[in-house]
Amino acid sequence: MIKLLRPLHLLLATLTYLLGASIPAYLGKPFQLAPFVLGLAITLLAQTSMAYLREVFRPHNEPLIEGETPQKKETLRNNLLYISVGMIGTAAVIALIAHLVFTLTLPSFLFLLSSIVLVLLYAIPPLHLVNRGFGELILAIHIAYVIPSIAFLLQAAEMSRLLATLLLPLTTLALAYFLILNFTTFPDDQKYERGTLLRRLTWERAVPLHHSLIAFTYLAFALAPFFGFAFNVIAPAFLTLPFAAFQIYQLQSIANGSPPNWKLLTATALAVFCLTTYFLTLTFWLR
């Protein structure tokens, strides 16, 4: 059950939530603990239900856990479905409580609703985007854009250009990370005919796309001062640029025929995303 929970995704969601909650304080908005806690609970429930619903509607030719019997598999699917529905319902109740206590603004409500919609689009047939080559994109948008936006809006009530300026490159960086994971699971994805982004694109197109996503991320950060934001606010993001360059080098070397070191590559990609988010969050909390 813990493995199916995908705890790493919950960690990433928590990191980006903290980033979203840190920006209002920088803009002069007082920090509010109750909306922060309620919003974090909603986003983690949504992210968890996304992970569980993915397993509920996983194709029947794929095992959920090792050594499972058909009966155990069906029981596990049913339990995960009940848990997921309960979590979505709990998230809705918490959102209602937040509205009754704090009066949610329209942008806050729309982003909370979009979180649930993305969960359903990601995991549930007939769309089932996780198996149509769009799962990585949905994950990146949910974790790197929607979740920090919820955290921000529960503190600041309305959107900010600074938030969008930060979250767009963060989303492309998240997509690059999830694309790297596709490379590491490619043999199993081929075996079970999973509709991942990598299988849809093929290696020939996915490798340059990965490089372009990384390049766009840091170019977007570099252009932030032209939109009226101080460069010293964005500058900490560039501390991870050497690791991002190393990430590109590793993947390109593998594409050129070098023996793959998947653990090092995934660790590098994870570190680039996590450290970029952390450095930005720390900057806003300290200012």
C-alpha positions in Angstrom: 0.0 0.0 0.0 2.8 2.4 0.8 4.5 1.8 -2.5 1.2 2.4 -4.4 0.9 5.7 -2.4 3.9 7.1 -4.3 5.2 8.9 -1.3 7.8 10.8 -3.4 5.0 12.5 -5.2 3.6 13.6 -1.8 7.0 15.0 -0.9 7.1 17.0 -4.2 3.6 18.3 -3.6 4.5 19.4 -0.1 7.6 21.2 -1.4 5.7 23.1 -4.0 2.9 23.9 -1.6 5.4 25.5 0.7 6.7 27.5 -2.2 3.2 28.8 -3.0 2.6 29.7 0.7 5.9 31.5 1.0 5.3 34.1 -1.8 2.4 36.1 -0.1 4.6 36.9 2.9 7.2 38.3 0.5 4.4 40.4 -1.1 3.4 41.8 2.3 0.5 39.5 3.1 0.2 38.2 6.7 0.7 34.5 7.1 -2.5 32.6 8.1 -2.0 29.2 9.7 -5.5 27.8 9.5 -5.8 28.2 5.7 -2.3 26.9 5.3 -3.1 23.7 7.1 -6.5 23.1 5.5 -5.0 23.7 2.0 -2.2 21.4 2.6 -4.6 18.7 3.8 -6.7 19.1 0.6 -3.8 19.0 -1.7 -2.2 15.9 -0.1 -5.6 14.1 -0.2 -6.0 15.0 -3.8 -2.5 13.8 -4.7 -2.9 10.6 -2.7 -6.2 9.8 -4.4 -4.5 10.4 -7.8 -2.0 7.8 -7.0 -4.5 5.3 -5.7 -7.0 5.8 -8.5 -4.2 5.1 -11.0 -3.8 1.7 -9.5 -7.6 1.0 -9.4 -7.9 1.5 -13.1 -4.5 -0.1 -14.0 -4.9 -2.5 -16.9 -5.7 -6.1 -15.7 -2.6 -7.5 -17.4 -0.4 -5.5 -15.0 0.3 -6.7 -11.4 -0.3 -4.3 -8.5 1.9 -6.1 -6.1 4.3 -9.1 -6.3 2.8 -12.5 -5.8 -0.8 -11.4 -5.9 -3.7 -13.8 -6.6 -6.7 -12.7 -8.7 -8.8 -12.5 -5.6 -6.2 -10.4 -3.7 -5.9 -8.1 -6.7 -9.6 -7.5 -6.9 -9.9 -6.9 -3.1 -7.0 -4.4 -3.3 -8.5 -2.6 -6.2 -11.8 -2.3 -4.3 -10.2 -1.1 -1.2 -8.1 1.5 -3.1 -11.3 2.7 -4.8 -13.1 3.2 -1.5 -10.1 5.0 0.0 -9.8 7.3 -3.0 -13.5 8.2 -3.0 -13.3 8.8 0.7 -10.3 11.1 0.3 -11.9 13.1 -2.5 -15.0 13.5 -0.3 -12.9 14.5 2.7 -11.1 17.1 0.5 -14.5 18.5 -0.6 -15.7 18.7 3.0 -12.5 20.5 4.1 -12.9 22.9 1.2 -16.5 23.6 2.3 -15.3 24.2 5.9 -12.6 26.6 4.6 -15.3 28.5 2.6 -17.6 28.8 5.6 -14.8 30.0 7.8 -12.7 32.1 5.5 -14.9 32.6 2.4 -13.0 31.3 -0.6 -12.4 33.6 -3.4 -13.4 32.6 -7.0 -9.7 31.9 -8.0 -9.2 29.8 -4.9 -12.4 27.8 -5.6 -11.4 27.3 -9.3 -8.0 26.0 -8.5 -9.3 23.6 -5.8 -11.9 22.4 -8.3 -9.2 22.0 -11.0 -7.1 19.8 -8.6 -10.0 17.3 -8.3 -10.7 17.5 -12.1 -7.1 16.7 -12.9 -7.2 13.8 -10.5 -10.2 12.3 -12.3 -8.8 13.1 -15.8 -5.5 11.5 -14.9 -6.8 8.2 -13.6 -10.4 7.4 -14.5 -11.7 6.0 -17.8 -12.7 6.8 -20.5 -10.1 9.6 -20.7 -7.5 7.8 -18.4 -4.8 10.2 -19.5 -2.1 8.4 -17.5 -2.3 5.7 -20.1 -2.6 8.0 -23.1 0.8 9.7 -23.0 -0.4 12.7 -21.0 0.0 11.4 -17.5 3.4 13.0 -17.0 2.0 16.4 -18.1 -1.0 16.1 -15.8 1.3 15.2 -12.9 3.7 18.1 -13.6 0.8 20.6 -13.9 -0.9 19.4 -10.7 2.3 19.3 -8.5 4.2 22.3 -9.9 1.4 24.7 -10.8 -2.0 23.9 -9.3 -0.8 22.9 -5.8 1.4 26.0 -5.2 -1.3 28.2 -6.7 -3.8 26.8 -4.1 -1.3 27.5 -1.3 -0.8 31.1 -2.6 -4.5 31.9 -3.1 -5.5 30.7 0.4 -3.1 33.2 1.7 -3.3 36.1 -0.8 -6.9 35.6 -2.3 -5.9 36.7 -5.8 -3.4 35.7 -8.4 0.0 37.4 -8.9 2.2 37.8 -11.9 5.1 36.7 -9.8 3.5 33.4 -9.0 2.8 32.6 -12.7 6.4 33.7 -13.6 7.8 31.2 -11.2 5.4 28.3 -11.7 5.6 28.0 -15.5 9.3 27.1 -15.5 8.9 25.0 -12.4 6.2 23.0 -14.3 8.5 22.4 -17.3 11.2 21.3 -14.8 8.8 18.9 -13.2 7.8 17.5 -16.7 11.5 16.9 -17.4 11.8 14.9 -14.2 8.8 12.8 -14.9 10.1 12.2 -18.5 13.4 10.9 -17.0 11.4 8.4 -15.0 9.9 7.1 -18.2 13.3 6.3 -19.5 14.1 4.2 -16.4 10.9 2.2 -16.7 10.9 1.9 -20.5 11.4 -1.9 -20.7 8.4 -2.6 -18.4 6.3 0.1 -20.1 7.0 -1.7 -23.4 6.2 -5.1 -21.8 2.8 -3.9 -20.5 2.1 -1.5 -23.4 1.7 1.5 -21.1 0.9 4.7 -22.8 3.7 6.8 -21.3 4.9 10.1 -22.8 8.2 8.5 -23.8 6.4 5.7 -25.7 4.2 8.2 -27.5 7.1 10.4 -28.4 9.8 7.7 -29.0 13.4 8.2 -27.8 14.4 10.2 -30.9 12.0 13.0 -30.0 11.9 12.6 -26.2 15.6 13.3 -25.7 15.7 16.7 -27.4 12.3 17.5 -25.7 13.9 16.9 -22.3 16.8 19.1 -23.2 14.4 21.8 -24.4 12.4 21.7 -21.2 15.5 22.2 -19.1 16.7 25.1 -21.3 13.3 26.7 -21.3 13.2 26.5 -17.5 16.3 28.5 -16.9 15.6 30.9 -19.8 12.3 31.7 -18.2 13.9 32.3 -14.9 16.5 34.6 -16.5 13.8 36.6 -18.3 11.9 37.3 -15.0 13.6 40.7 -14.4 12.1 41.9 -17.8 8.7 41.4 -16.2 9.5 43.7 -13.3 10.8 41.3 -10.7 14.1 41.7 -8.9 16.7 39.3 -10.2 18.0 38.5 -6.7 14.6 36.9 -5.9 15.0 34.5 -8.9 18.8 34.1 -8.6 18.7 31.1 -6.2 17.1 29.0 -8.9 20.3 29.2 -10.9 22.2 27.4 -8.1 20.9 24.1 -9.6 22.0 25.0 -13.2 25.2 22.9 -13.0 23.2 19.9 -11.9 20.7 20.5 -14.7 23.6 20.6 -17.2 24.8 17.3 -15.8 21.4 15.8 -16.1 21.3 16.8 -19.8 24.8 15.3 -20.3 23.9 12.0 -18.7 20.8 11.5 -20.8 22.6 12.5 -24.0 25.4 10.1 -23.2 22.9 7.3 -22.8 21.2 8.2 -26.0 24.6 8.1 -27.7 25.1 4.5 -26.5 26.9 4.9 -23.2 26.0 2.4 -20.4 23.1 3.9 -18.4 23.3 4.7 -14.7 19.6 5.2 -14.1 19.9 5.7 -10.3 22.3 8.6 -10.8 20.2 10.1 -13.5 17.0 9.9 -11.6 18.7 11.2 -8.4 20.1 14.1 -10.4 16.7 15.0 -11.9 15.0 14.7 -8.6 17.6 16.9 -6.9 17.3 19.6 -9.6 13.6 19.9 -9.1 13.6 19.6 -5.3 16.5 22.0 -4.8 15.2 24.6 -7.2 11.9 24.6 -5.3 13.6 24.6 -2.0 16.0 27.5 -2.8 13.1 29.6 -4.1 11.0 28.8 -1.1 13.8 29.7 1.3 14.4 33.0 -0.4 10.8 34.1 -0.1 10.4 32.9 3.5 13.6 34.8 4.5 12.7 38.1 2.8 
